[in-house]
Structures are given as structure tokens and as C-alpha cells.
Amino acid sequence: MSGDFYRLTFTLPATLRLGVLIGRHQPCLHGCVLRVDEQYQVAIEGQYRVRVFDQARTFLRVHSKGHGELKIRAVMKSPARIARGSDTVWIVIGAAITFSESAIEPDIGVGEPDALEELLLAAERG
């Protein structure tokens, strides 16, 4: 696969590498192709953007279990037929796996109220 497919690439963090096999992983969801190279660079290709994210979510859910919160910087390259090019994607792993399509790194902050939440809680208490 290549060329007319969406392609998500990211480097697997060292804490998640144990037990991850090098090479092509099968079976994959929705006809996607997932490969891991010797540097633990993960590449997932598929016909639809959402299906590539689904495959990444499944892969990371298995390999991140019990590792806590993580952020992984990734790149989503669009097919040549779509003028979008490539985008930075942040993969946020915590209670769920989330994809943040932004060059700005997300703040996980799970369990800690931000300033606005604290103001709202204080207002509710009177």
C-alpha cells in the first residue's frame, strides 16, 4: 500500500516496545496494513482516515495497557488525490485513546480540574 491511502506514522515509545513484533501485523481492521520497523516506527495505511485511526487505537490499546498516560506525536499523510497533505496528530493515551489533530501538544491533565472548573465548582458551593 502507498500513494492513494491515508498513512499514519509514529515512533512507539520505549515503554511500550516490549512484546511488539517487528514486521507486518495481521489481521488488521478494515483492510488496513500495519507495519513496525526495527526502530519501532509504526506505519498504518488504509483507505479511510477514520479506519486508520481505529486500527491505531486497537494496536495502542493492546500495547499501552497498564502504562498510564502517554502522548505520542504522529503524522497523518493524506492520499495524493486529496490536497490536504500531511497533518501533525497527537495520540493521547489515558482512560481512552484520543487523537488530537493539531501542531499544539495537548495537555492530558486527567483528574485535575482546571481554573475554569474550579471557578464553576466554587460558584456551585455558594
Secondary structure, DSSP 8 states (H G I E B T S, - for coil): --SSSEEEEEE--GGG-TT--SEEE-S-GGG-EEEE-TT-EEEEEESSHHHHHHHHHHHHHHHHTTS--EEEEEEEE--TTSTT-EEEEEEEESSSEEEE-SSS-----TT---HHHHHHHHHHH-
